[in-house]
Amino acid sequence: MPGIANPDVIDVVGLTPNEDAVLVYVIEEGDWGSQVNADLLNAKMQAYVAFILDGQFEREYAEVSGKPVEFVFRFMNSSPSKGVVQELESLRGGLAGYGIGLRVLGPADPPL
């Protein structure tokens, strides 16, 4: 089952439509109004960063090795709280230092 409740699971890996970058998705269907969710979000983010930096990503997806990576947080049923959005925004700079991008998509946003 995807989502932040399973921090050790990489939810979805795909490519951009023109196949020039790798999209690593977090798919969340739950409610985003609590601190518990922010803590779960941090655990999921740490797992995703480790997945990339520890080399597991390149071992499992060798065919896309060398392409830029972008984490995509897709909120399916409700928009994240201001606190969660702020948390994600604060992580953006740290991820950029590793060459990892970040997108946040809400329920009304079209798929990539």
Buried (B, 14 or more C-beta within 10 A) or exposed (E): EBBBBBBEEBBEBBBEEEEEBBBBBBBBBBEBBEEEBBEBBBBBBEBBBEBBEEEEBEEEBEEBEEBEBBBBBBBEEBBBBEBBBEBBEEBBEEBEEEEBBBBBBBEEEEEB
